[in-house]
Amino acid sequence: MDSDALTLTADQLLEHERFVRSIARGLLRDEHAARDAAQDTWMRALLRGPRSVSDLRAWLRRVTQNRARDLVRQETR
């Protein structure tokens, strides 16, 4: 990780809260599942976020989409 990833704060992440929730809602069509996907996205971002802050929005999109797909797979099992 570079130094940008180390300076990532909760406030920086929360600037993108509406963006992440809208992606999750659009993919899952369920508010509770969308909240779960968004929370998982925030946890992953805080634990091991993107390599740089400039990649944050694209990284958040990708992680949210992947988590939404995981939730759909779990539901179909």
CYANA upper distance limits for C-alpha pairs under 8 A (distance plus 0.5 A):
  1 MET  CA      5 ALA  CA      6.76
  1 MET  CA      6 LEU  CA      7.96
  1 MET  CA     50 PRO  CA      8.50
  1 MET  CA     51 ARG  CA      5.84
  1 MET  CA     52 SER  CA      8.38
  2 ASP  CA      6 LEU  CA      7.45
  2 ASP  CA     51 ARG  CA      6.49
  2 ASP  CA     52 SER  CA      7.18
  3 SER  CA      7 THR  CA      7.10
  3 SER  CA     52 SER  CA      8.16
  4 ASP  CA      8 LEU  CA      7.18
  4 ASP  CA     51 ARG  CA      7.55
  4 ASP  CA     52 SER  CA      5.41
  4 ASP  CA     53 VAL  CA      6.14
  5 ALA  CA     49 GLY  CA      6.84
  5 ALA  CA     50 PRO  CA      6.60
  5 ALA  CA     51 ARG  CA      5.87
  5 ALA  CA     52 SER  CA      5.55
  5 ALA  CA     53 VAL  CA      6.66
  8 LEU  CA     12 GLN  CA      6.98
  8 LEU  CA     13 LEU  CA      8.16
  8 LEU  CA     46 LEU  CA      8.22
  8 LEU  CA     49 GLY  CA      8.39
  8 LEU  CA     53 VAL  CA      7.42
  9 THR  CA     13 LEU  CA      7.03
  9 THR  CA     46 LEU  CA      8.27
 10 ALA  CA     14 LEU  CA      6.60
 10 ALA  CA     46 LEU  CA      8.02
 11 ASP  CA     15 GLU  CA      6.90
 12 GLN  CA     16 HIS  CA      8.00
 13 LEU  CA     17 GLU  CA      7.44
 13 LEU  CA     42 TRP  CA      7.85
 13 LEU  CA     45 ALA  CA      8.42
 16 HIS  CA     20 VAL  CA      6.78
 16 HIS  CA     57 ARG  CA      8.02
 17 GLU  CA     21 ARG  CA      6.63
 18 ARG  CA     22 SER  CA      6.46
 19 PHE  CA     23 ILE  CA      6.90
 20 VAL  CA     24 ALA  CA      6.77
 20 VAL  CA     38 ALA  CA      6.68
 20 VAL  CA     60 LEU  CA      7.32
 20 VAL  CA     61 ARG  CA      7.24
 20 VAL  CA     64 THR  CA      7.12
 21 ARG  CA     25 ARG  CA      6.48
 21 ARG  CA     34 ALA  CA      6.89
 21 ARG  CA     35 ARG  CA      7.46
 21 ARG  CA     38 ALA  CA      6.44
 22 SER  CA     26 GLY  CA      6.46
 23 ILE  CA     27 LEU  CA      6.78
 23 ILE  CA     61 ARG  CA      7.74
 23 ILE  CA     64 THR  CA      7.55
 23 ILE  CA     65 GLN  CA      7.71
 24 ALA  CA     28 LEU  CA      6.40
 24 ALA  CA     29 ARG  CA      8.40
 24 ALA  CA     33 ALA  CA      8.41
 24 ALA  CA     34 ALA  CA      5.23
 24 ALA  CA     35 ARG  CA      8.14
 24 ALA  CA     37 ALA  CA      6.87
 24 ALA  CA     38 ALA  CA      7.25
 24 ALA  CA     64 THR  CA      6.85
 24 ALA  CA     65 GLN  CA      7.46
 24 ALA  CA     68 ALA  CA      6.78
 25 ARG  CA     29 ARG  CA      5.60
 25 ARG  CA     30 ASP  CA      6.68
 25 ARG  CA     31 GLU  CA      6.76
 25 ARG  CA     33 ALA  CA      8.42
 25 ARG  CA     34 ALA  CA      5.57
 27 LEU  CA     65 GLN  CA      8.04
 27 LEU  CA     68 ALA  CA      7.17
 28 LEU  CA     33 ALA  CA      7.13
 28 LEU  CA     34 ALA  CA      6.72
 28 LEU  CA     68 ALA  CA      6.98
 28 LEU  CA     72 VAL  CA      7.97
 29 ARG  CA     34 ALA  CA      8.07
 30 ASP  CA     34 ALA  CA      6.50
 31 GLU  CA     35 ARG  CA      6.68
 32 HIS  CA     36 ASP  CA      6.85
 33 ALA  CA     37 ALA  CA      6.70
 33 ALA  CA     68 ALA  CA      8.50
 33 ALA  CA     71 LEU  CA      8.05
 34 ALA  CA     38 ALA  CA      6.61
 34 ALA  CA     68 ALA  CA      8.02
 35 ARG  CA     39 GLN  CA      6.57
 36 ASP  CA     40 ASP  CA      6.68
 37 ALA  CA     41 THR  CA      6.67
 37 ALA  CA     64 THR  CA      6.79
 37 ALA  CA     67 ARG  CA      6.18
 37 ALA  CA     68 ALA  CA      6.32
 37 ALA  CA     71 LEU  CA      8.19
 38 ALA  CA     42 TRP  CA      6.82
 38 ALA  CA     64 THR  CA      7.07
 39 GLN  CA     43 MET  CA      6.77
 40 ASP  CA     44 ARG  CA      6.69
 40 ASP  CA     67 ARG  CA      7.81
 41 THR  CA     45 ALA  CA      6.62
 41 THR  CA     60 LEU  CA      7.49
 41 THR  CA     63 VAL  CA      6.59
 41 THR  CA     64 THR  CA      6.24
 41 THR  CA     67 ARG  CA      7.85
 42 TRP  CA     46 LEU  CA      6.68
 43 MET  CA     47 LEU  CA      6.58
 44 ARG  CA     48 ARG  CA      6.19
 44 ARG  CA     49 GLY  CA      6.87
 45 ALA  CA     49 GLY  CA      4.50
 45 ALA  CA     50 PRO  CA      7.61
 45 ALA  CA     60 LEU  CA      8.29
 50 PRO  CA     55 ASP  CA      6.95
 50 PRO  CA     56 LEU  CA      6.57
 50 PRO  CA     59 TRP  CA      6.67
 51 ARG  CA     55 ASP  CA      7.69
 52 SER  CA     56 LEU  CA      7.33
 55 ASP  CA     59 TRP  CA      6.52
 56 LEU  CA     60 LEU  CA      6.50
 57 ARG  CA     61 ARG  CA      6.72
 58 ALA  CA     62 ARG  CA      6.76
 59 TRP  CA     63 VAL  CA      6.63
 60 LEU  CA     64 THR  CA      6.47
 61 ARG  CA     65 GLN  CA      6.59
 62 ARG  CA     66 ASN  CA      6.63
 63 VAL  CA     67 ARG  CA      6.57
 64 THR  CA     68 ALA  CA      6.57
 65 GLN  CA     69 ARG  CA      6.73
 66 ASN  CA     70 ASP  CA      6.73
 67 ARG  CA     71 LEU  CA      6.77
 68 ALA  CA     72 VAL  CA      6.81
 69 ARG  CA     73 ARG  CA      6.71
 70 ASP  CA     74 GLN  CA      6.72
 71 LEU  CA     75 GLU  CA      6.77
 72 VAL  CA     76 THR  CA      6.86
 73 ARG  CA     77 ARG  CA      6.98
